[in-house]
Amino acid sequence: MSLEPTAWRRSSYSGGTGGNCVESATNESRALVRDSKLDDSPVHVFTAQAWAAMTNDLRTGFRGREPRLRLT
C-alpha cells in the first residue's frame, strides 16, 4: 500500500505558533496522520472505521463512556 496521499490537511488547531498538532490525509480506504511540524515525520495509518470512531470520540468527549479505540 502506498502512503502517498493526494493532499495533507493541517488541523485548524495548529495555528502559526508551531504547537503540537497533526496533519491528516486519506488514501484508498485509509486515514493517514503525521506531525504537522515535520513534513517527513512517520505516518500513522488507520482504517477508515477506526479513524471515524476516534475522531467522533474526540469530538463528543466520549459522552461518559470508555474510548472505543485503545492505543497500547
GUKOLLUM-930196 format. One record per residue: residue number from 1; z, x, y of N, C-alpha, C, CB in turn. Coordinates in steps of 0.02 Angstrom, whole numbers, plus 50000, padded with zeros to 5 digits. Atoms other than C-alpha are relative to their C-alpha. Glycine has a CB too. Layout:
! residues N
+-----+-------+-------+-------+-------+-------+-------+-------+-------+-------+-------+-------+-------+
|   i |  n.c3 |  n.c1 |  n.c2 | ca.c3 | ca.c1 | ca.c2 |  c.c3 |  c.c1 |  c.c2 | cb.c3 | cb.c1 | cb.c2 |
+-----+-------+-------+-------+-------+-------+-------+-------+-------+-------+-------+-------+-------+
| NUM |     Z |     X |     Y |     Z |     X |     Y |     Z |     X |     Y |     Z |     X |     Y |
...
+-----+-------+-------+-------+-------+-------+-------+-------+-------+-------+-------+-------+-------+
***
This chain:
! residues 72
+-----+-------+-------+-------+-------+-------+-------+-------+-------+-------+-------+-------+-------+
|   i |  n.c3 |  n.c1 |  n.c2 | ca.c3 | ca.c1 | ca.c2 |  c.c3 |  c.c1 |  c.c2 | cb.c3 | cb.c1 | cb.c2 |
+-----+-------+-------+-------+-------+-------+-------+-------+-------+-------+-------+-------+-------+
|   1 | 50000 | 50042 | 49941 | 50000 | 50000 | 50000 | 50000 | 50045 | 50062 | 50061 | 49952 | 50000 |
|   2 | 50003 | 49964 | 49938 | 49955 | 50065 | 50171 | 50054 | 49975 | 50048 | 49930 | 49993 | 50033 |
|   3 | 49949 | 50019 | 49951 | 50090 | 50066 | 50305 | 49971 | 49999 | 50070 | 50060 | 50047 | 49996 |
|   4 | 50032 | 50001 | 49934 | 49964 | 50063 | 50447 | 49993 | 49928 | 50024 | 49931 | 50034 | 49998 |
|   5 | 50005 | 50067 | 49973 | 49993 | 49904 | 50547 | 49944 | 49995 | 50052 | 50067 | 49978 | 50031 |
|   6 | 50049 | 50009 | 49947 | 49871 | 49830 | 50671 | 50029 | 50018 | 50068 | 49974 | 49928 | 50001 |
|   7 | 49967 | 49983 | 49937 | 49997 | 49847 | 50814 | 50075 | 49994 | 49992 | 49975 | 49954 | 50057 |
|   8 | 49927 | 50004 | 49999 | 50182 | 49883 | 50838 | 50022 | 49958 | 50059 | 50032 | 50071 | 50003 |
|   9 | 49971 | 50041 | 49946 | 50284 | 49759 | 50941 | 50071 | 50024 | 50012 | 49999 | 49924 | 49981 |
|  10 | 49933 | 49974 | 49982 | 50436 | 49827 | 51033 | 50046 | 49941 | 50014 | 49996 | 50048 | 50061 |
|  11 | 49950 | 50052 | 49987 | 50594 | 49722 | 51037 | 50009 | 49990 | 50075 | 50067 | 50019 | 49967 |
|  12 | 49989 | 50015 | 49929 | 50622 | 49635 | 51203 | 50067 | 50028 | 50023 | 49997 | 49925 | 50012 |
|  13 | 49935 | 49971 | 49982 | 50798 | 49710 | 51198 | 49997 | 50076 | 50010 | 50050 | 49983 | 49947 |
|  14 | 50005 | 49927 | 49993 | 50732 | 49889 | 51203 | 50009 | 50023 | 50071 | 49933 | 50024 | 49974 |
|  15 | 49994 | 49981 | 49929 | 50720 | 49894 | 51392 | 49969 | 50068 | 50013 | 50073 | 50002 | 50020 |
|  16 | 50028 | 49935 | 49982 | 50673 | 50054 | 51481 | 50050 | 50056 | 49999 | 49969 | 49995 | 50067 |
|  17 | 49947 | 49949 | 49997 | 50835 | 50149 | 51456 | 50005 | 50042 | 49937 | 50065 | 49967 | 50013 |
|  18 | 49997 | 49960 | 50061 | 50799 | 50220 | 51283 | 50055 | 49980 | 49953 | 50006 | 50071 | 50017 |
|  19 | 49946 | 50024 | 50043 | 50931 | 50114 | 51197 | 49980 | 49996 | 49928 | 50024 | 49933 | 50023 |
|  20 | 50012 | 50005 | 50072 | 50944 | 50082 | 51011 | 49964 | 49935 | 49985 | 50067 | 50004 | 49961 |
|  21 | 50037 | 50060 | 50017 | 50807 | 49960 | 50967 | 49945 | 50016 | 49950 | 49970 | 49968 | 50062 |
|  22 | 50050 | 49993 | 50052 | 50665 | 49932 | 50846 | 49932 | 49975 | 50023 | 50022 | 49962 | 49938 |
|  23 | 50068 | 50028 | 49995 | 50479 | 49901 | 50837 | 49984 | 49970 | 49933 | 49947 | 50055 | 50021 |
|  24 | 50019 | 50032 | 50063 | 50405 | 49785 | 50708 | 49925 | 49987 | 50000 | 50039 | 49934 | 49990 |
|  25 | 50071 | 50014 | 50010 | 50233 | 49751 | 50639 | 49992 | 49966 | 49933 | 49957 | 50066 | 50005 |
|  26 | 50015 | 50028 | 50065 | 50152 | 49660 | 50496 | 49940 | 50035 | 49970 | 49987 | 49924 | 50005 |
|  27 | 50055 | 49970 | 50037 | 50035 | 49724 | 50362 | 49997 | 49966 | 49933 | 50009 | 50078 | 49992 |
|  28 | 50008 | 50038 | 50062 | 49967 | 49622 | 50218 | 50056 | 49948 | 49998 | 50003 | 50047 | 49937 |
|  29 | 49946 | 50049 | 50004 | 50120 | 49521 | 50163 | 50068 | 50032 | 50012 | 50000 | 49964 | 49932 |
|  30 | 49939 | 49962 | 49988 | 50250 | 49644 | 50226 | 50017 | 50003 | 50075 | 49993 | 50071 | 49973 |
|  31 | 49977 | 49987 | 49932 | 50354 | 49668 | 50383 | 50021 | 50073 | 50003 | 50059 | 49952 | 50022 |
|  32 | 49985 | 49930 | 49992 | 50368 | 49847 | 50445 | 50046 | 50008 | 50060 | 49935 | 50042 | 50008 |
|  33 | 49952 | 49990 | 49946 | 50512 | 49909 | 50554 | 50012 | 50074 | 50008 | 50067 | 49962 | 49986 |
|  34 | 49986 | 49930 | 49986 | 50542 | 50076 | 50639 | 50040 | 50006 | 50065 | 49934 | 50041 | 50004 |
|  35 | 49963 | 49984 | 49939 | 50647 | 50157 | 50776 | 49952 | 50001 | 50059 | 50037 | 50068 | 49993 |
|  36 | 50045 | 50005 | 49943 | 50570 | 50117 | 50945 | 49996 | 50065 | 50041 | 50021 | 49943 | 50045 |
|  37 | 50000 | 49938 | 49962 | 50615 | 50288 | 51016 | 49957 | 50054 | 49968 | 50070 | 50025 | 50008 |
|  38 | 50036 | 49948 | 50036 | 50521 | 50387 | 50884 | 49936 | 49972 | 49968 | 50045 | 50031 | 49946 |
|  39 | 50063 | 50025 | 50027 | 50337 | 50350 | 50854 | 49988 | 50019 | 49928 | 49943 | 50024 | 50042 |
|  40 | 50011 | 49977 | 50069 | 50341 | 50449 | 50692 | 50062 | 49991 | 49956 | 49979 | 50073 | 50000 |
|  41 | 49939 | 50012 | 50039 | 50507 | 50380 | 50628 | 49983 | 49969 | 49932 | 50049 | 49955 | 50039 |
|  42 | 50012 | 50032 | 50064 | 50524 | 50321 | 50448 | 49989 | 49925 | 50009 | 50059 | 50012 | 49952 |
|  43 | 50015 | 50072 | 49996 | 50456 | 50146 | 50418 | 50037 | 49965 | 49943 | 49922 | 49987 | 49995 |
|  44 | 49964 | 50041 | 50049 | 50565 | 50018 | 50330 | 49956 | 49940 | 49985 | 50071 | 49978 | 50026 |
|  45 | 50046 | 50053 | 50021 | 50465 | 49891 | 50229 | 50040 | 49942 | 49970 | 49948 | 50027 | 49950 |
|  46 | 49968 | 50060 | 50025 | 50524 | 49712 | 50198 | 49946 | 49952 | 49976 | 50044 | 49967 | 50054 |
|  47 | 50046 | 50055 | 50017 | 50440 | 49569 | 50107 | 50003 | 49950 | 50058 | 50019 | 49965 | 49932 |
|  48 | 50001 | 50050 | 49947 | 50391 | 49428 | 50224 | 50060 | 49953 | 49994 | 49935 | 49959 | 49999 |
|  49 | 49943 | 50045 | 50011 | 50526 | 49318 | 50145 | 50066 | 50033 | 50021 | 50003 | 49980 | 49926 |
|  50 | 49939 | 49965 | 49981 | 50664 | 49448 | 50167 | 50005 | 50008 | 50075 | 50004 | 50069 | 49965 |
|  51 | 50000 | 49991 | 49928 | 50613 | 49482 | 50347 | 50016 | 49933 | 50035 | 49932 | 50027 | 50024 |
|  52 | 49987 | 50066 | 49970 | 50611 | 49295 | 50389 | 50074 | 49981 | 49992 | 49955 | 49947 | 49969 |
|  53 | 49929 | 50017 | 50012 | 50784 | 49271 | 50310 | 50045 | 50042 | 50045 | 50018 | 50012 | 49926 |
|  54 | 49957 | 49956 | 49959 | 50858 | 49421 | 50402 | 49995 | 49981 | 50074 | 49980 | 50073 | 49990 |
|  55 | 50006 | 50016 | 49929 | 50787 | 49377 | 50573 | 50029 | 49931 | 50015 | 49927 | 50002 | 50022 |
|  56 | 49968 | 50065 | 49990 | 50842 | 49196 | 50551 | 50076 | 50006 | 50001 | 49978 | 49951 | 49944 |
|  57 | 49927 | 49988 | 50001 | 51018 | 49253 | 50505 | 50023 | 50031 | 50065 | 50019 | 50044 | 49941 |
|  58 | 49981 | 49967 | 49938 | 51024 | 49366 | 50658 | 49995 | 49952 | 50059 | 49956 | 50061 | 50013 |
|  59 | 50010 | 50047 | 49945 | 50956 | 49230 | 50772 | 50052 | 49945 | 50001 | 49931 | 49969 | 49994 |
|  60 | 49953 | 50056 | 50004 | 51077 | 49096 | 50711 | 50073 | 50022 | 49993 | 49982 | 49955 | 49943 |
|  61 | 49931 | 49975 | 50007 | 51231 | 49207 | 50692 | 50031 | 49982 | 49933 | 50042 | 49972 | 50055 |
|  62 | 49979 | 50015 | 50069 | 51243 | 49164 | 50505 | 50034 | 49932 | 49993 | 50048 | 50054 | 49977 |
|  63 | 49971 | 50068 | 50001 | 51321 | 48995 | 50551 | 50057 | 49993 | 49949 | 49947 | 49949 | 49984 |
|  64 | 49940 | 50005 | 50040 | 51486 | 49030 | 50463 | 49992 | 50015 | 49926 | 50026 | 49933 | 50006 |
|  65 | 50009 | 49982 | 50071 | 51417 | 49099 | 50300 | 49982 | 50073 | 49996 | 49945 | 49957 | 49967 |
|  66 | 50016 | 49930 | 50013 | 51384 | 49267 | 50223 | 49924 | 50011 | 50008 | 50023 | 50022 | 49929 |
|  67 | 50072 | 49985 | 49995 | 51215 | 49351 | 50258 | 49967 | 49995 | 49932 | 49989 | 50069 | 50029 |
|  68 | 50038 | 50004 | 50063 | 51081 | 49320 | 50126 | 49974 | 50068 | 49979 | 49942 | 49950 | 50007 |
|  69 | 50029 | 49935 | 50015 | 51015 | 49497 | 50137 | 50054 | 50053 | 50009 | 49938 | 50016 | 50045 |
|  70 | 49949 | 49947 | 49997 | 51134 | 49639 | 50096 | 49966 | 50068 | 49993 | 50055 | 49991 | 49946 |
|  71 | 50024 | 49932 | 50005 | 51090 | 49819 | 50130 | 50057 | 50043 | 49976 | 49972 | 50026 | 50070 |
|  72 | 49947 | 49959 | 50029 | 51189 | 49938 | 50023 | 49983 | 50073 | 50002 | 50014 | 49979 | 49928 |
+-----+-------+-------+-------+-------+-------+-------+-------+-------+-------+-------+-------+-------+
***
